[in-house]
Amino acid sequence: MTDDNNNEQNPFEQIFGMLFGANGPGSGQGDDKNSSGMPQGFSIDPAMMSTIMNQMQGLFGQGADSQAQAVSIAQKAVPTPDPSVSEDAERATTDAFRLAELWLAEATDFSVANRSARPLRRADWVKETMPGWQKFVLPIKENMSSALTDTLESQVPAEMKGILAGASSMFGSMSDSMFAMQIGQAVGALSESVLTGTEVGLPLLPHDTAVVIEKNVETFASEIDVDVSEVRIYLAAQELAHLALFERAPWLSAQVETALTRYAQGLKVDTSQIEDMASNIDPSNISDLSDNIRQGLFNPPTTDDQRKALTSLENLLAVIAGWVDVVVYEACKHLPGRDQIREALRRRRATAGPAEKTFSTLVGLEFNPRRLRDAAALFAYLETQGGAEARDRVFSHPDLLPTTQDLDDPLGYSERRQAEWTNESSIDEALSRILAEGLEGAGGSDAKTESEETDRNDSAPTDDSSSDDDCSDDRDDR
């Protein structure tokens, strides 16, 4: 948008000027403009107006199912080749899940049985997970819609507000379709590398549905030079462990949704993208607008509140991934290549690859649990101290969910929880305390005062040095 001293019209004045004014197809008024920059007494060519509006409605799919739009766009964006799954691969996947189920039953009491397990093509993964994506990215979609509406209201001259009010349904449809394009392009890009249905840490499919993406599994196994049969078993165990966790702790999914909502509230729509679209639009070729829309519309977190919200989301995903990491590693102790597979998976989860970066650019959302190793160190320590029961008890109540302070100091987790835990704590109260961390900063785990933290740390017992070394080594390795 230009300032008052610039002779150029602001972008939304330009687009409406082209559509309705001096330089547009409905013109006839010359270059005379009022103080707002719009043509004086501009006239509208009804036929041209109708043609353009019909083109825009067709482009943005007014009245169409935005989820169907997203699936269609995503499937077109799926990288090729995307071959069909062979019968041999189907049998191998079935066997891998059966073995993983048996091994996991020895490693955790969480139920991993009765899952429908199968391999998928990339395009199938896109189609089957899109409802889940739509659910989890809804806060971002709503944020984008509000930002677009606010931008229109702030930039469109008073003379045009009546027309905009009459076209409100079209702009609402435009906003939905814009986001359908964004999420479709993003999920299509992500399909190139995702290995399982739950790899991003979200329950995108029902709890009884376990999947692996066959083409990507084969590629990953080749890249890390491990037999694909071992990789299948390890990934099958990860998928089952994720599903079992979300089923055992149903409030965990709501926790992720709330964290995503707070993160989305801090995202800003990059209005420069919209301004470029407005200033470069060709009324005779409205379809070109879709190419611009596919560019990233979101600015990354910049304020302290935005960074805190991102930290809260990342840490929550790290806790989920950390528990799965420890449980699956224990369950797959019979696999010769488990160390190599585990390290490769840790690295890909902690750093964003090209597909993940594309997803983040298009949707403004990151799923990298950068503190996965710290979370794994915490669960490994609990397992050492109290066995699998102590490790899994973390997900019996939201009050026990690890916070940033627990990731910083795994050895003090138990003492902190003993001081804070009360049987009268409700689920809602616990969630409120945990989520408050995202607002109050990355350095504290809850609403305790500094003096309370100091008193508690002074009275906490000293842990043995060997356990401390184990956790410190794991943190240093991240």
Order of alpha helices (4+ residues) and beta strands (2+ residues): alpha-alpha-alpha-alpha-beta-alpha-alpha-alpha-alpha-beta-alpha-alpha-alpha-beta-alpha-alpha-beta-alpha-alpha-alpha-alpha-alpha-alpha-alpha-alpha-alpha
